[in-house]
Amino acid sequence: MLCATSRLLAARAATAFPAQPRARGPAPRCRRRELHFPGHPKLPLCGFLAGRLARLSVPTGRRAILRRGRMPPAVGGGLAGSELRPRKGRCGPQAARAMGPDVAAEAAARSPKRPAWGSWRFEAAGWWALLALVTLLSFATRFHRLDEPRHVCWDETHFGKMGSYYINRTFFFDVHPPLGKMLIGLAGYLSGYDGTFMFQRPGDKYEQHNYMGMRRFCASLGSLLIPFAYLIVLELSKSLPAALLTAALLTFDTGCLTLSQYILLDPILMFFIMAAMLSMVKYNSCADRPFSAPWWFWLSLTGINLAGALGVKFVGLFIILQVGWNTISDLWHLFGDLSLSLVTMGKHLTARILCLIVLPLALYTATYAVHFMVLNKSGPGDGFFSSAFQARLAGNNLHNASIPEHLAYGSVITVKNLRMAIGYLHSHRHLYPEGIGARQQQVTTYLHKDYNNLWIIKKHNTNSDPLDPSFPVEFVRHGDIIRLEHKETSRNLHSHYHEAPLTRKHYQVTGYGINGTGDSNDFWRIEVVNRKFGNRIKVLRSRIRFIHLVTGCVLGSSGKILPKWGWEQVEVTCTPYLKETLNSIWNVEDHINPKLPNISLDVLQPSFPEILLESHMVMIRGNNGLKPNDNEFTSKPWHWPINYQGLRFSGINDTDFRVYLLGNPVVWWLNLLSIALYLLSGSIIAVAVQRGAHLPAEVEGVLWDTLLRLCAWSLASFSLASSIHVLGVLSLVLGTAYSFYLFHPLAYGMVGPLAQDPRSPMAGLRWLESWDF
């Protein structure tokens, strides 16, 4: 008797070729090889092959895609070397119709039925009840003792202060995009905070100021992370135990809890990242209903959340890459569906461009428009931006100002470096200390407005007063030899072959001379970048360089901070390297000359695209230039994934209220173990699938849920496997909850002896010497 494979081959051959007589004899038999998973019926290999071959006769459905390289060429024509599989997102009935009744019946026989929960209404009620329970527990853990400590903790000093700036409409600079800080400011404003608290340093008491509105806002967004994660895993795995385990791991993690309870950008960023992931997963689940209302809703919401994530921190680019990869993969599968017309493909592509590119960019740009509209007053961030940018800020000395347009001899000016966070050319009466070049007057750059930033521009070969009414106005031109005299000290800008204080192979820049009288080392040639000799120099708009006449070096700033003897201002050097860099390019900002007519600076104010571009350039340079101070806490990148070291959020001594940022070690180290097990099990399963094994649907879920199911099936019959699986999941949840009970003082606060002291209740929990709580 022929086995299933022989019968199918014979049938297909008979339809392709005329019948031929064959010799009598015993029918060939297939060697029976069986695939077996605990709790599933044994499947003969020949039956498995028959199912494979049967798929070759199934006509391509609208959602079927081609996967190559699994079968040898079929006898008598047909689809050679290929098999058909339903596309992701297809629901069960549609997939069954695409595969055919025989294959669907075989697949149904192979997979065990999940235990019934009762009627549909009861199941839906139970689902909503579990979601409500997860959400309630999340909010309860995040809002517990939210008002403590009643003082500034860690980076609240930055982001709380920036929220105050929005309330007061005071312009500031930060290396992150503005959305997160705007939302913090809005939360404070709506909750009655008046923006008067200074947020000067960690430990400052809030006293009567209403800070709780901003903390509640951040805690609310942090609380929503857990139900979002629950829904994501439930949608991906269709496994309720897997979703509950995910929610438990996040709920009972002390690190995630700590970051959610304070005025920080982290909970806002994580909210938008998790919301974007949830929206993407929901949109994928609607793939069988393209262009329906739910499909458009989740696709658009994904784009909105992408804009939110990028608008809080540039780290949001990672979720954009994730969504982008998912979109490219989705379009690639659609491109392989030959039943789709080019018009339909164009609609799919256009929808994704509109919702995932145009919409996020429009919203991201709109956040900056609101940012610039709200922050219209001069503040501590002025000096980071160009002079033209500052002219739009009320209260800045350039706002609504009228100054002479072209630079002339005798003018009193300020000179600003074009590199971000360098500031104005500055000098003061303090001298360089012994052993630091020549003991002459210090020349630095300074970020803030100051009278010591003022210089008088004079001819190099005369001491006559150019402002004398009897002298005609003489404009400074590209290529002129000039002398810059410091207005407050009457010393000339000077350089010589002595080495700069901090930067090797650069020359020292000093203030030299008495009442403007010095030597030839005070002479500089002024050049306008990309201009011809003889052209006038325009205030604000001309980009200029100062070339030292004797040494040939270029005046610039290294960006390095001087020690305390230099008042921690920025080093100015004369570099022998003549390459044009922003460090050595300047512009004239303030310009006072009573002999010249004034023009309004309103004509010089930049457009919105120019402001947007400049703000991003400043943020990028600011991120690149971030360096910790000598007394600041630092850690290495590998410390955080392995939970090697934490961070003091609040308090140092045993009498302080201490909060310590450290992930729940049970959760974090379980994550590390999960990564290793995932790589191992994924490799094994990939090999098994490649060898033709069929995996039940239950092993396509979350790692620990899958491992517990496999262990349960291998240890017991199918009737007991479900109970063993539930017991394993429950053990993980309860173990995580108990570890949270042990380590919760790290997040909620500790008072008393440090963990190094044997009398401390936390002494036994200091599992690593690097944990200093």
Buried (B, 14 or more C-beta within 10 A) or exposed (E): EBBBBBBBBEEBEEEEEEEEEEEEEEEEEBEEEEBEBBBBEEBBBBBBBBBBBBBBBBEBBEBBBEEEEEBEEBBEEEBEEBBBBBBBBBEEEBBBBBBBEBBBEBBEEBBBEEEEEEEEEEEEEEBEEBBEBBBEBBBEBBBBEBEBBEBBBBBBBBBBBBBBBBBBBBBBBBBBBBBBBBBBBBBBBEBEBEBEBEBEEBBBEBEEBEBBBBBBBBBBBBBBBBBBBBBBBBBBBBBBBBBBBBBBBBBBBBBBBBBBBBBBBBBBBBBBBBBBBBBBBBBBBBBBEBEEEEBBBBBBBBBBBBBBBBBBBBBBEEBBEBBBEBBEEBBEBBEEBEEBEEEBBEBBBEBBEBBBBEBBBEBBBEBBEEBBEBBBBBBBBBBBBBBBBBBBBEEBBBBEBEBBBBBBBBBBBBBBBBBBBBBBBBBBEEBBEEEBBBEBBBBBBBBEBBEBBBBBBBBBEEEEEBBEEEEEBEBBBBBBEBBBBBBBBBBBBBBBEBBBBBBEEBBBBBBBBEEBEBEEBBBBBBBBBEBEEEBBBBBBBBBBBBBBBBBEBBBBBBBEBBEEEBBEBBBBBBBEEEEEEBBBBBBBBBBBBEBBEEBEBEEBBBEEEEBBEBBEBBBEBBEEEEEEEEEEEEEEEEBBEBBBBBBBBBBEEBEBBBBBBBBBBBBBBBBEEBEEBBEEBEEEBEEEEEEEBBBBBBBEBBBBBBBBBBBBBEEBEEEEBBEBBEEBBEEBBEBBBEBBEBBBBBBBBBEEBBBBEEEBEBEEBBEEEEBBB
